[in-house]
Each structure stands twice: as C-alpha cells, then as structure tokens.
Amino acid sequence: MKGRLRHELSAQEKAWLEDAVGRTLWLEPRQTLVQRGDRVEHSYYIIEGVVLRSIDDRSGQRQLVGLNIPGDFVDLHGFPMKRLDHSTSALGHVHLAEVPHSAIADLVDRSVHLARALWSSTLLDAAMHREWIFRLGRLNAEGRIAHLISEIIERHKFVGLYDGRTLPVSLLQRDYAEACGITSVHANRSFRVLKERGVLELRGEGRIEILDEAELKRLGEFEGDYLYGEGALALDSFEDRDQQALR
C-alpha cells in the first residue's frame, strides 16, 4: 500500500492486514464488481489490474468518476456507508483480495495507527475526486486528457509500476472520453493534437508511449501535490505520539 501510505507498516500491521483477507478472486475484463446502490459487506484491495468507478445517466451513458490501481482499496468508504453511490468494474483482468467489513472493524479496534492509515487512504480518494472536478471544469479537452495521463503516471511511480516510457494503464479512447466529459470523436481529435505536439505516441489497443512527460504535465496543469506524496509525515507523527502516550 505504499502508493497510499508512503511509509512502511510494521511487521505486525502487515500480518494483521494479511490475516484480514477472506479470499482472493479474479475479474474478467469489463466485469462489474459492485453495482451502484448494492449493499456491501466487503471491501476489495487490488493486487493486480485496474478498477474503474462510474455512474450511468438515465440513458445508459457512462461517466467515469475515478480509477484504482494496485495497492488501492477500491471501496474502503463502503465500510461505514454500507453501499456505493457508483459502480465499479474491471478494466482488464483484475486480481483482488476481498476483506470482510467485520475484519476491517477488528483492524480499526486493534491499531490506532492502522485505523488512521486506512482513513488517510479514503481522504486521498476525496482529494483525487476534487482534482477531477477541477480538470473537468477548467481545462480544455487536450488538457483534461494530459492531466489524467499525468495522474496515472504519478500514481504508478509511487508503487514502482512505471517504466518511464509506457503508460501502464490501457484505457481505450472511449474511456478517456467518459473520464473527461467529451465525445469519443473529440477524444480522438485531442489525442491527435497531443501526438502532433510530440508528447505521446499511440501504439494501439490502448497502449500509449510517453515522449515528453514535462510537456504533458504543463498542458494538463498537473501539480501532483494533491496525491500527498509526503503524506507519511503526519501519520508518523501521530504514531510517535501514540507510542509516547502508551509509555
């Protein structure tokens, strides 16, 4: 979970997390995990793959409202809320660890520090959602796509899954359109503009080669501070204070 917590958990905390897993499961590409409004009694941790969050309008048109990568809990906020206000589905093949909410309750009761860490993870989701609102409201189509790709790159850097060249998530152009509030035709045109600017190259089947990451960030007005890469500092200070209180 270093993409979320930015620091090492103790050996005991890692063991508790491992023990909390009820089972693991695989999803097929585009398979629904949880439907909007369904009651949930488990949260899911991504071992491998990407999960998309979406909301459909009355006509069935989809708006992507988030995505989760390896190291993320997909729906940790479902623990207190008991249902999701959006649907979740697999992008490609996804390997998940299923954690019963009863086990999460035990973790929270057992460790104040781990409870704060899990809480921090849900707050990071909220920060990303605010940034997605900014992206949709203030950037043009090319900027929205550039910002989304920059975020995907940055998040994968945290978990060591970016090779510095190939985008590790194979979204289709219709996925980018649904995430950026534009049509598929507009998305295709925007990718052509980004290609002509020399920032990326399309390699087919959703594969993108990044040619100029700095220019991509500039076009997307991307500042990665909302991902809280130094977020471990506050958690560690809380942990130190807790340990001192116990002593």
Salt bridges, closest charged atoms under 4 A:
GLU8 OE1 - LYS14 NZ 2.87
GLU13 OE2 - HIS113 ND1 2.74
GLU28 OE1 - HIS93 NE2 3.31
GLU41 OE2 - ARG39 NE 3.05
GLU41 OE1 - LYS82 NZ 3.72
ASP72 OD1 - ARG4 NE 2.89
ASP72 OD2 - ARG155 NH2 2.84
ASP85 OD1 - HIS86 ND1 2.75
GLU98 OE1 - ARG23 NE 3.00
GLU98 OE1 - HIS42 NE2 3.76
ASP125 OD1 - ARG4 NH2 2.94
ASP125 OD2 - ARG53 NH2 3.43
GLU131 OE2 - HIS147 NE2 2.99
GLU151 OE2 - ARG155 NH1 3.22
GLU154 OE1 - LYS157 NZ 3.90
GLU154 OE1 - LYS217 NZ 3.64
ASP175 OD2 - ARG30 NH2 2.77
ASP175 OD1 - ARG62 NH2 2.80
GLU178 OE1 - ARG62 NH2 2.38
GLU201 OE2 - LYS195 NZ 3.25
GLU209 OE2 - ARG165 NE 2.67
GLU209 OE1 - ARG203 NH2 2.51
GLU213 OE2 - LYS157 NZ 2.70
GLU213 OE2 - LYS217 NZ 3.44
GLU215 OE2 - ARG218 NH2 2.80
ASP236 OD1 - HIS7 NE2 3.73
GLU239 OE1 - HIS113 NE2 3.75
ASP242 OD2 - ARG116 NH1 2.65
